């Protein structure tokens, strides 16, 4: 088992402690894929601050027999291999014997599509087990026995669930209080209010004859807020009108 970051305990206020040390246990047949995705930036910062723990479990360590087998041919024939139930159940049962988990999540193309409301809900606390599929997928009996939430990045197929698992973890840990330097940053991201984010500008104020909108340099914060909302609405109507279905202006 590998662990991301230092996960050193730090002193927090009471409300922050309610969210601290959220634990992610990720089960993978190719764990090295996850280190580059989760060993840097926001996930690592969350671990180093003691606000999250990310543990990566190599499924081969729970494999069967001399050669630590984790996959086999599918019953009924057909191309590809299937992750066997016994290795997965062994690691899941070991983890469940050590602590409680809010969800056991399987990353799969036929799961519920990951969106911001899902990330928001999962960030409210509770340890998570994430199962990364590989090859053709995992034995259905693992899903029947243990999985209570199935998550997809979209209607397409990846080589495995590692990229999806990393995306899910990243989307959650950045919402934990104390992880980002600016607590309002995550709240102003796209999709938090069913709107895309407005255009962003920084220095210089003029670049290749293109100027920053005057309102952003006016210092008038109410006008800036109004402009940003209008721009967010305009971009959403143009690019993602589906986000506004069933909502009121």
Wavefront OBJ file of the C-alpha trace (Angstrom):
o trace
v 0.000 0.000 0.000
v 1.253 3.448 -0.911
v 0.319 6.736 0.710
v 0.177 10.198 -0.876
v 1.723 13.112 1.021
v 2.806 13.380 4.631
v -0.679 13.563 6.195
v 0.793 15.370 9.204
v -1.805 16.348 11.828
v -2.327 20.096 12.239
v -4.326 22.191 14.651
v -7.671 23.295 13.206
v -10.765 25.043 14.477
v -13.696 22.830 15.496
v -15.672 23.322 12.286
v -12.626 22.395 10.219
v -12.017 19.253 12.261
v -15.439 18.007 11.193
v -14.007 17.635 7.696
v -10.390 16.793 8.470
v -8.617 13.572 7.631
v -11.084 12.361 5.032
v -9.672 9.069 3.805
v -9.601 7.657 0.279
v -8.580 4.031 -0.274
v -8.047 3.352 -3.973
v -7.790 -0.237 -5.211
v -5.927 -0.565 -8.503
v -4.331 -3.204 -10.717
v -1.882 -0.546 -11.982
v -1.266 1.693 -8.956
v 1.684 3.534 -10.487
v -0.761 5.372 -12.736
v -2.173 7.174 -9.692
v 1.011 8.598 -8.188
v 1.587 11.198 -10.888
v -2.061 12.232 -10.818
v -2.489 12.492 -7.044
v 1.059 13.105 -5.783
v 1.131 16.785 -6.677
v -0.852 20.014 -6.490
v -4.135 20.159 -4.550
v -4.434 16.456 -3.529
v -0.904 16.465 -2.118
v -1.550 19.776 -0.355
v -4.671 18.309 1.262
v -2.662 15.329 2.506
v 0.258 17.427 3.749
v -2.163 19.616 5.714
v -3.741 16.575 7.324
v -7.107 17.283 5.716
v -7.140 14.095 3.666
v -5.430 10.733 3.402
v -5.005 8.988 0.060
v -3.953 5.331 0.195
v -3.323 3.357 -2.985
v -3.654 -0.432 -2.749
v -1.982 -2.682 -5.293
v -4.520 -5.373 -6.152
v -1.691 -7.767 -7.096
v -0.719 -7.958 -3.414
v -4.050 -9.713 -2.830
v -3.794 -11.965 -5.878
v -4.417 -15.705 -5.880
v -1.732 -18.400 -5.873
v 1.967 -18.336 -6.600
v 1.650 -15.792 -9.394
v -0.772 -13.491 -7.560
v -3.454 -13.848 -10.225
v -6.093 -11.108 -10.274
v -7.895 -11.726 -13.575
v -9.411 -14.573 -15.545
v -11.404 -15.306 -18.706
v -15.104 -14.410 -18.653
v -17.666 -17.182 -18.309
v -19.587 -17.558 -21.544
v -16.581 -16.685 -23.663
v -15.672 -13.484 -25.404
v -12.617 -11.278 -25.679
v -10.809 -9.694 -22.740
v -10.230 -10.524 -19.106
v -12.230 -9.844 -15.934
v -10.911 -8.909 -12.498
v -11.614 -11.848 -10.189
v -13.879 -11.437 -7.145
v -11.617 -12.969 -4.495
v -8.695 -10.476 -4.619
v -11.079 -7.513 -4.651
v -13.193 -8.894 -1.819
v -10.085 -9.625 0.237
v -8.829 -6.038 0.144
v -12.315 -4.566 0.636
v -13.003 -6.772 3.648
v -9.608 -5.934 5.150
v -10.295 -2.207 4.837
v -13.833 -2.515 6.202
v -12.506 -4.404 9.234
v -10.274 -1.440 10.080
v -12.682 1.511 9.736
v -16.098 2.602 8.520
v -16.737 3.848 5.010
v -19.482 6.087 3.720
v -19.364 4.611 0.222
v -17.658 1.901 -1.755
v -17.404 3.341 -5.246
v -16.764 1.543 -8.504
v -15.473 3.694 -11.368
v -17.261 2.428 -14.492
v -18.618 3.874 -17.768
v -22.126 2.722 -16.856
v -22.158 4.575 -13.542
v -23.737 7.906 -12.607
v -21.908 10.740 -14.337
v -19.667 12.724 -12.003
v -20.853 16.301 -11.594
v -20.321 19.151 -9.171
v -23.321 18.331 -6.936
v -21.968 14.800 -6.481
v -18.530 16.143 -5.560
v -20.150 18.586 -3.140
v -22.089 15.800 -1.402
v -19.095 13.490 -1.118
v -16.937 16.300 0.292
v -19.190 16.572 3.352
v -17.295 13.769 5.023
v -16.970 10.025 5.282
v -14.220 7.673 4.155
v -14.403 6.277 0.634
v -13.180 3.109 -1.061
v -12.631 3.521 -4.799
v -12.364 0.466 -7.037
v -10.606 0.990 -10.356
v -11.820 -1.362 -13.028
v -9.363 -2.792 -15.541
v -9.463 -5.039 -18.602
v -13.167 -5.709 -19.318
v -14.199 -4.794 -15.752
v -14.791 -6.556 -12.441
v -16.825 -9.615 -11.505
v -20.470 -8.602 -11.050
v -20.599 -10.272 -7.637
v -18.240 -7.659 -6.202
v -20.676 -4.995 -7.352
v -23.592 -6.905 -5.883
v -21.911 -7.530 -2.519
v -20.137 -4.264 -1.784
v -20.525 -1.407 -4.254
v -23.152 1.202 -3.328
v -22.194 3.966 -5.750
v -21.007 3.665 -9.352
v -19.403 6.701 -10.969
v -18.523 7.535 -14.575
v -16.657 10.413 -16.200
v -18.893 10.180 -19.256
v -20.097 8.008 -22.087
v -16.712 6.730 -23.187
v -14.347 3.921 -22.206
v -10.890 4.282 -20.639
v -8.235 1.593 -20.247
v -8.938 1.541 -16.531
v -10.593 3.400 -13.695
v -7.463 5.159 -12.441
v -7.991 8.416 -14.328
v -11.613 8.510 -13.209
v -10.628 7.783 -9.599
v -8.054 10.576 -9.631
v -10.613 12.991 -11.091
v -13.127 12.079 -8.398
v -10.605 12.490 -5.570
v -9.357 15.811 -6.942
v -12.905 17.156 -7.312
v -13.611 16.309 -3.664
v -10.438 17.314 -1.818
v -10.348 20.814 -3.316
v -13.707 21.451 -1.597
v -12.466 20.553 1.890
v -12.174 23.668 4.061
v -8.552 24.723 4.457
v -7.219 23.027 1.328
v -7.354 26.004 -1.038
v -5.708 29.240 -0.019
v -8.879 31.182 -0.829
v -11.989 29.559 0.633
v -14.172 31.356 -1.923
v -12.230 29.959 -4.870
v -14.031 26.607 -5.024
v -17.399 28.271 -4.502
v -16.936 30.406 -7.616
v -15.969 27.523 -9.894
v -18.026 26.488 -12.882
v -21.136 24.426 -12.133
v -21.437 25.453 -8.460
v -24.540 27.497 -9.335
v -25.432 25.736 -12.606
v -23.462 28.378 -14.494
v -20.162 28.292 -16.325
v -17.466 30.563 -14.960
v -17.186 34.065 -16.481
v -14.110 35.123 -18.491
v -10.958 35.696 -16.458
v -8.273 38.360 -16.942
v -4.965 39.230 -15.310
v -2.043 41.589 -16.025
v -1.175 43.220 -18.350
v -4.313 45.278 -18.827
v -3.619 45.480 -22.573
v -2.216 42.508 -24.475
v -1.821 42.520 -28.271
v -4.315 45.367 -28.552
v -6.886 43.482 -26.450
v -7.946 45.312 -23.275
v -9.375 44.024 -20.024
v -13.046 45.051 -19.688
v -13.132 48.421 -17.995
v -15.548 47.292 -15.283
v -12.940 44.884 -13.885
v -10.506 47.728 -13.227
v -13.131 50.129 -11.898
v -12.914 49.047 -8.264
v -16.722 48.989 -8.120
v -17.322 45.549 -6.599
v -21.127 45.453 -7.070
v -20.680 46.303 -10.763
v -17.982 43.650 -11.081
v -20.244 41.047 -9.498
v -23.109 42.028 -11.808
v -20.857 41.852 -14.882
v -19.518 38.442 -13.892
v -23.015 37.060 -13.380
v -24.170 38.413 -16.729
v -21.124 36.940 -18.470
v -21.647 33.591 -16.747
v -25.269 33.544 -17.899
v -24.291 34.471 -21.454
v -21.604 31.784 -21.678
v -23.886 29.151 -20.203
v -26.709 29.969 -22.606
v -24.284 29.755 -25.509
v -22.214 26.730 -24.525
v -24.281 24.681 -22.054
v -27.964 25.687 -22.163
v -28.820 22.296 -20.675
v -27.493 23.541 -17.316
v -30.275 26.131 -17.164
v -33.144 23.748 -17.843
v -35.614 23.862 -14.969
v -33.921 26.859 -13.336
v -35.163 30.411 -12.963
v -33.246 33.508 -14.062
l 1 2 3 4 5 6 7 8 9 10 11 12 13 14 15 16 17 18 19 20 21 22 23 24 25 26 27 28 29 30 31 32 33 34 35 36 37 38 39 40 41 42 43 44 45 46 47 48 49 50 51 52 53 54 55 56 57 58 59 60 61 62 63 64 65 66 67 68 69 70 71 72 73 74 75 76 77 78 79 80 81 82 83 84 85 86 87 88 89 90 91 92 93 94 95 96 97 98 99 100 101 102 103 104 105 106 107 108 109 110 111 112 113 114 115 116 117 118 119 120 121 122 123 124 125 126 127 128 129 130 131 132 133 134 135 136 137 138 139 140 141 142 143 144 145 146 147 148 149 150 151 152 153 154 155 156 157 158 159 160 161 162 163 164 165 166 167 168 169 170 171 172 173 174 175 176 177 178 179 180 181 182 183 184 185 186 187 188 189 190 191 192 193 194 195 196 197 198 199 200 201 202 203 204 205 206 207 208 209 210 211 212 213 214 215 216 217 218 219 220 221 222 223 224 225 226 227 228 229 230 231 232 233 234 235 236 237 238 239 240 241 242 243 244 245 246 247 248 249
